[in-house]
Amino acid sequence: MSSFTQTVVAAALLALGAHAAQAASVVKVDGSSTVFPVTEAVAEDFQKSMKGAVQVTVGISGTGGGFKKFCRGEIDVADASRPILKKEMEACAQAGIKYVELPVAFDALTVVINPKNAFIKQLTVEQLKKMWEPDAQGKITSWKQVDASFPDAPLKLFGAGSDSGTFDYFTEAVVGKAKSSRGDYTASEDDNVLVQGVSRDVNAIGYFGYAYYAENQGKLKAVSIVNKQGTAVQPAPAAVLDGSYNPLSRPIFIYVSEKSLEKQEVRDFVTYYMKNASKLATEVKYVPLPAKAYETALEHVSKKKLGTVFGGEAEIGVTIESLLAREAKL
């Protein structure tokens, strides 16, 4: 081999090596649109701190969609607006995917209407159920059918798609069974689509994570929800902290695969996430966990505490205190 050829080959190998190193420095995240604002904020700050050495891609395919990719080993981190379910746990187990479950913040799942809607001040869970239960499909099409005091105006529904963890949580909390919903509504895993829909129709109602309401308060009006104690409560961080915004208050999570944690860039990203989650969750209008929760999460990462503190079942009404007690036992 001539010296020129050797030089060319060496340069090509160096280029390949550099390309491989560059390709290795990508952290792939996908899943919940509710968790997306926090993860996106973390990803932006983390990438700046790494001076471009690591790229973080953040997709939105819904919690269910994210877990499908996660359990196929296609992504490093899954954003989830509910805990992992039994069927997802089984899919991950079959593929040999083990994971660390990390709570990120609490969300006030928010029911929104058009700001020009003057007749809705508050809603009960029973009224929401009447709108959203499977039996309502094709039958409950007017606001007056929900409550006689409401006008005879068309009921336009916007809600999370079936791959969304918000869909699972809302249907469990309101209808009484996860994924039990009428099908004749405008559905999307992308909450921005729902924001646009409700903001353009005076008779519309929809639901999604609080961050999307907070970001669009000029276009939307949040509905007070009558809680289990009979009090009408507005979605707000204080109502999440004191437990009064029930049953629509919920923890949100990221899940990181054990195998991905072997990669320095993933470990660095997750560590950065837990160290900055409180500040960035607050910035996007979610309720941060106490400092101890993030310390515990970092311990779980370093010790690779695998699994979930939930039993693979949908749960409603988990408080910050009960979540911390569970996390401590993992």
Secondary structure, 3 states (H helix, E strand, C coil): CCHHHHHHHHHHHHHHHHHHHHHHCEEEEEECCCCHHHHHHHHHHHHHHCCCCCEEEECCCHHHHHHHHHHCCCCCEEEECCCCCHHHHHHHHHCCCCEEEEEEEEEECEEEECCCCCCCCEEEHHHHHHHHCHHHCCCCCEHHHHCCCCCCCECEEEEECCCCHHHHHHHHHHCCCCCCCCCCCEEECCHHHHHHHHHCCCCEEEEECHHHHHHCCCCCEECEEECCCCCEECCCHHHHHCCCCCCCEEEEEEEEECCHHHCHHHHHHHHHHHHHHHHHHHHCCCEECCHHHHHHHHHHHHCCCCECCCCCCCCCCCCHHHHHHHHHHC
